[in-house]
Amino acid sequence: MLKKYFYIIILLFTAVNALADPDGSYGNLLLLGRSPKTVSSQQGDSIMRKVIEQADKYKTVVSRYEAEIYIKGKTEILKQNILMRFAHHLFPVDRKNKDMIFEMVSHSKFNAPNNYLHSFEAINGNSIPNGAKQQEVLTFLNLNVYSPTIYNEGIIMPVAHEAFKYYNFNLKSIETTGDLKIYQIRFMPKLWSQKLICGDLYITDKDWHIDKIDLNGRFSFAEFNLVMTFGRDYRHFILPQKADLFLRYHVLGNAIASYYHTSFKYEAVEWVEEDYEDKKHHSLDLTGYYQLSSDTIPIISDSSYWKNKRDIPLTQEEETKYEKTSIRTTQANDTSNIRKYLKITERLTNTINMDYKTTRLKYSGILNPFQLGYSGRNGITYRQQLRFSKTFKKDRQLRFRPEVGFVFKRKELFFKFEGDWEYLPEKQGALSLSLGNTNQGYSSKIMNEINEQLKDSTFNFENLDLEYFKHYYIELKNQIELFNGFQMTTGISYHRRIPTRKSAIDPGDGVTEIINENYHDFIPTIGFSYTPRQYYWMDGYRKEYLYSYYPTISIEFGRAIPGVWKSSGNYGRVEADIHQSIYLGLSRRFNYHISGGLYTAQKSTYFADYRYFTRHNFPESWGGDDFGGVFHQLGSVWFNASDKYVQAHAMYESPFMLFQLFKPEATKHIISERFYLSQLWMPVKPSYTEIGYGFGNHIFNVAAFIGFDKLKYDGIGFKFAFELFQ
């Protein structure tokens, strides 16, 4: 049996190595479009090597600019059904207006490396687009064509250093305009993936910069085509001059098409001095990374104003749309039974978002199917979440975050009521109060009794169903940043554990009496967390951490004090953790978590309740690091089985792994794949290992995990969770 799983592991790592080196012998078999080089492909490769060499310089040559951006947008609903009522939660659409046209003017500022500020100055049309619709076009326009990736690493560009691993290039034509020679390079992906695009690059001779780009791809729920032309004048030679964006959505049997035309008028441009980028010490403050200001946009209907702003006049069809409908008025309500039913259904099943001035509310929806999850250990789970926030002067904020969830397999209800008062946002100073319940467990007395029996018999630990004590808690804590990247957290918590039902199996002499007692613990804690060179941005007065190239190190001390509100606990707890997410380039990353903990000065009964080593009851979104930092198949009884532990978790993520081996065409629906490896040491369980594999997209994530106890097969399980509306 061990040999069988050993060979499986070898096969998995062989697959990873093969895909990591697509130019090797395995890569020749796996990559699509691999064929002998033609003359046009050799010429295309030769030109693209020069373009890629120059891309590093061009991507940082602009220091800042200010520009007036004119945007004309059109949206048409091509096909719709009753599910259109829910479609607007997936992408921007106004379901009450089937044929929308509008124009906007934005004053935009850019500051290197990637800081955009868009301030809308005017708008007009037969319907006013909402904030999501306004931001749609800017999401696609905020790109640097010389960067290796765009759209928050969502797409790998053909100018990346490793582009030849993912793209084929062919010289399609050569155009001569005056003294300017332009090469048309067709690029096609070698792999099926949403991370890759296809289209044409138009490259100028000698200086090898991009004169025009015509690209096609898929991003989130949209198929898109973006045509962007760049300036030929030496003052604007790498800045966009015009852009045309076509979007097409196909979701829930509905089809929506959008078109945007954009032109740029530059008011100021500053260039980076030669070698300046290499000499300067980059600031950790990335304030203004991306901002959209559009609280009050004036509606201007003066035709002469818009005529002056347009770079091309409206077509006859577009003018007709303007004349047909003025700014949208509220349509009469359809009082038919089916419409009433759909409105009720929408309110019950959709995520509810409300935003009024400084108050925000988000509710998951009482019957929202996207709150369902599944795991082998917990079965089907369902969770409800409410998020409320109120912002005051200087961005101080009051937050309330209650949530409740049910685990069907164990028939357990979990709840948590948590609130924060962020009193010093520029230093991340926040006072938090939370109360709720957590996983049921057993005390150190039961642990010691059972561990003794484990030494001398074939006693089966997991068959005891050791859910002996319900756990309720209340915790008050304060977090403050002492200096950038270094945080201190202090808190006090009170824990109440009461016995639940007795086990159907006799756990042994002396244990039955133990489970009839109530336990109370009063625990002050202090913790420190440090991330060297932590990048951040300031959203007004509020400081938000972004990323760092160094690991985060944390340590926490807790001491149970007896005699406070019936507390009897008298012991200490120490835990430490180090974790990091390492970007490997081109949508690949490696995460690791290493942590350990122990109970000290054990002068009373205690419950092994660790902060970093705990059971998770609800499947997490891939957006959270915890998805790759927990055990998924480990039996629940083992989380309380020892007074000390050490654990390590590793996760590798890439868009190109196993699907390229077995189902290449399916990868166009997959955003990323992951491999997991986890290891645990405890005195009572010296070697427990988990390996896993998962994949996901914008809609869901799914993963499978296999557990090994001392290298012996210990079970397999699956996890599934929705990504939508999280």
C-alpha positions, 0 to 999 in steps of 0.5 A: 500500500505504501509503495502505491502512494509513493508512486502517486507522489512521484507521478505528481512531482514529475508532472510539476517538473514537466510543466515547469520546464515546457521547453524540455522533452515533456513540454514538447508533448504537452504544449499546444501549437508546438511545431517546427519553426517557420521563417515567419515565426523565426522572424517574429521571435527575433523581433520579440526578443528585442521588444522584451529586452526594451520592455524593462526600460519602457515600463518605468520610463514615465514618472507621472502624467495628467490627462483628460480622458473622454469615454463613450460607452454603449451597452446592449442586452442581446439575450435575457431571461428571468435570471437576468434579475440576478446577473447584475451581481456578477457583472455591471448591467442595467437590466431596465435599460436594454440599449444604453449610451452615455459619455463621461469626462474624467481628469486622471492622474498617474504616479509611478509605479502604478498609482491611478486617480480618476476624477469624473467631471461630467456625464451625459446619456440616455441612462446614467451608469452606476459606480460599477459601470463607470469603473468597468472601462477603467479596470481595463484601461489601467494597464501598462503594456510593458509589464509582465502581467496586467489586471492584478496578475490576472493575465500574462503579457507577451512582453514578459521575460518568459513569454516564449514559454507561453506564446508563439510569435509570427511576423505577419506584415511590414508597413512603412509610413514615411521613415517609420517601419512597423512590424505586425507580430501575431502572438498566440498562446501555446496553452489553453488558459484564462491567464493568456491572450492572443492578438497582434502587436505593432512594433516600431523598427529600431527603438522596438516600442509598441505602436499599437496592440490588439488583444483578445482574452477572457477576464472574470466573466467577460470575453474582451477585445482591446485595441489601444494605439500609442503616441508617435510624438516623442513627448508621448511615444509610449502613452495611450492615445486612443482605446476601443474596448469590446466586452461580451458577457455570457452568464445564466443564459443571458448575453450582454455586449458593451463597447467603449471608445476612449481618447486621451489629452495629456496636460503634463508628462514627466519622465524618469531620469536615466538610472534614477530608478536604480538609485532611489530607495523605493518608498514603502508608502504606496498611497493612491495605488488606485482611486476612483472619485465620482461621488457627485458627477455633474450631468451636462447636456450642453451639446456644444460641450460634448462636441468639443470633448469628442475626438470623433462625432456621434454616428446617426444611430447614436444620436437617435438613441440620445433623442429617444430617451432622456435621462432614465426615468423609473419604469412602471412596476410589473405587478404580475405574480411572477415578477412579485415572486422573483423580487421576493426570491431575489431578496432572500437569495442574493447578497445585499449591499447597502452604501449610504454616505458613511454607512455600509451594510453587507448581508449574505442573504438568508437563502443564498446557495453560495454560502454552502460549502462541503468538506469530508470531515464536516459534510455540508455547511451553511453560513450567514454573515453580516457586515456593518460599518460606520465611518466618523471623522478622520476615518475612525470606524465602528464595525460590527461583524456577526456570523452564524453557521451550521455543520450538518454532519455533526449537527453543530451551530456556531456563532460569533458576534464581533465588533471593532472600534478603530480609534487610530486608523493611521496606526491601525489602532483598534479595540475589539470585542467578540463573543461566541462558541468554538469547537467542542473539546476535552480537558487535559485530564481526559487527555492524560487518561486516554494517552495512558491507555493508548500506550498499552492497548489497541485502544481506538482514540477516534472511536470515542466521539470525544465531544465532551465540553461545549466552549463559550468565550468572550474576548476583549483585545487591543491592537496597535502599530508601534512602527511600520510592520510591527504590531502589538496585541493585548487582550483578556478573554474569559472561557466557559466550558460545560459538559455535553452528552456522555460518550456511548463508549465507556472511556475508562475508569475515572474519566466519567467523573471528570466530564461532569465538571464545569471549567472557567478560565480567565486569560490575559494575552500579549502578542507581537507581529513583525513584517520587515519592509511592509508596503502599505497605502493610506486610504485617507487617514486609514493605513492598510498593509499591502505586501512585503518580500519578507516573512511575517513573524508572530509570537503570543503569550497567554497566562491563565489566572485563577480566582477571577470570576470563578476561574480555576485555570492556572497555566501558561501558553506560548505560540509562535508562527512564521509565514510568507507568500513568495511571488515567483513571477507570472501568476505563480507563488509559493506559500509556507506556514510554520508554527508551534506551541506548548502549555507551560506551568501546568498547575491545573486542568486545561484545554489544549486550545491553540490559536494557530493549530485548530479545526476550521469548520467552514471552507475558506475562499482562496483569497485567504491564506488559511486555505493553505495553512490548515489540516483538512483531513486530521480527525477532530480529536487530535487538535486537543490531544497534546500540550505541544505541537509543531506544524508546517504547511507549504502550497504552490500555486500556478495556472499551468499544472495537471490540467495540461496533462489530462484535459488541456481544453478545460484550462480555459475555465480554470484560473489556477491550480494548487499543490499542498503539503502539510506535516504535523508533530505531536508527542502522541502523533509524531508524524502526520502528513497531508498532500492535496491538490485543488483548482478554482476559478471566479465561481468556485474552488475545490480540493482533495486531500490525502492523509498519512499517519506515519506514512500509512494511508489514513483517509481521503477527503474533499473540500468545496466552496463558492468564490462568488459573493464572498 
